[in-house]
Amino acid sequence: MDYVSALVPPVVMAVFFIGVIRVIVKTQGGANKAKEDAAVDAAIAHAEGARQGPARTDG
């Protein structure tokens, strides 16, 4: 019975991993894809703007 106890953890982890992958694949695209893409683009633009800092005006 040692082989059963040795195989249970990898099998359980494989089942959970497959479940996570299925959830990720199912949630890609769909009706909210454009809204999610717009939110990500806005967040990236905000982060890039914050990284560049305020514009300097020497005058």
C-alpha positions as a Markdown table, in Angstrom:
| # | Residue | x | y | z |
|---|---|---|---|---|
| 1 | Met | 0.0 | 0.0 | 0.0 |
| 2 | Asp | 3.0 | 2.3 | 0.0 |
| 3 | Tyr | 2.6 | 2.8 | -3.7 |
| 4 | Val | -0.9 | 4.2 | -3.2 |
| 5 | Ser | 0.3 | 6.7 | -0.6 |
| 6 | Ala | 3.1 | 7.7 | -2.9 |
| 7 | Leu | 0.9 | 8.2 | -5.9 |
| 8 | Val | -2.0 | 10.1 | -4.2 |
| 9 | Pro | -0.3 | 13.6 | -3.8 |
| 10 | Pro | 0.8 | 13.8 | -7.5 |
| 11 | Val | -2.5 | 12.7 | -8.8 |
| 12 | Val | -4.4 | 15.2 | -6.6 |
| 13 | Met | -2.1 | 18.0 | -7.7 |
| 14 | Ala | -2.5 | 17.0 | -11.4 |
| 15 | Val | -6.3 | 17.1 | -11.0 |
| 16 | Phe | -6.2 | 20.6 | -9.4 |
| 17 | Phe | -3.8 | 21.8 | -12.0 |
| 18 | Ile | -6.0 | 20.6 | -14.9 |
| 19 | Gly | -9.0 | 22.3 | -13.2 |
| 20 | Val | -7.1 | 25.6 | -12.9 |
| 21 | Ile | -6.1 | 25.4 | -16.6 |
| 22 | Arg | -9.7 | 24.7 | -17.6 |
| 23 | Val | -11.0 | 27.7 | -15.6 |
| 24 | Ile | -8.3 | 29.9 | -17.2 |
| 25 | Val | -9.2 | 28.8 | -20.7 |
| 26 | Lys | -12.9 | 29.1 | -20.1 |
| 27 | Thr | -12.7 | 32.7 | -18.8 |
| 28 | Gln | -10.6 | 33.9 | -21.8 |
| 29 | Gly | -12.6 | 35.9 | -24.4 |
| 30 | Gly | -16.3 | 36.1 | -24.2 |
| 31 | Ala | -18.6 | 39.1 | -23.8 |
| 32 | Asn | -16.3 | 40.9 | -21.4 |
| 33 | Lys | -13.1 | 40.6 | -23.4 |
| 34 | Ala | -13.2 | 44.1 | -24.8 |
| 35 | Lys | -14.0 | 45.6 | -21.4 |
| 36 | Glu | -11.2 | 43.7 | -19.8 |
| 37 | Asp | -8.7 | 44.6 | -22.5 |
| 38 | Ala | -9.7 | 48.3 | -22.1 |
| 39 | Ala | -9.2 | 48.1 | -18.4 |
| 40 | Val | -5.7 | 46.6 | -18.8 |
| 41 | Asp | -4.8 | 49.2 | -21.5 |
| 42 | Ala | -5.9 | 52.0 | -19.1 |
| 43 | Ala | -3.9 | 50.5 | -16.3 |
| 44 | Ile | -0.7 | 50.2 | -18.4 |
| 45 | Ala | -1.1 | 53.8 | -19.7 |
| 46 | His | -1.6 | 55.0 | -16.1 |
| 47 | Ala | 1.6 | 53.1 | -15.0 |
| 48 | Glu | 3.6 | 54.4 | -17.9 |
| 49 | Gly | 2.5 | 58.0 | -17.2 |
| 50 | Ala | 3.3 | 57.7 | -13.5 |
| 51 | Arg | 6.8 | 56.3 | -14.4 |
| 52 | Gln | 7.6 | 59.1 | -16.7 |
| 53 | Gly | 6.7 | 61.7 | -14.1 |
| 54 | Pro | 5.4 | 65.2 | -14.6 |
| 55 | Ala | 6.5 | 67.1 | -17.7 |
| 56 | Arg | 9.2 | 69.8 | -17.1 |
| 57 | Thr | 8.8 | 73.2 | -18.5 |
| 58 | Asp | 11.9 | 75.4 | -18.5 |
| 59 | Gly | 10.9 | 78.8 | -19.4 |
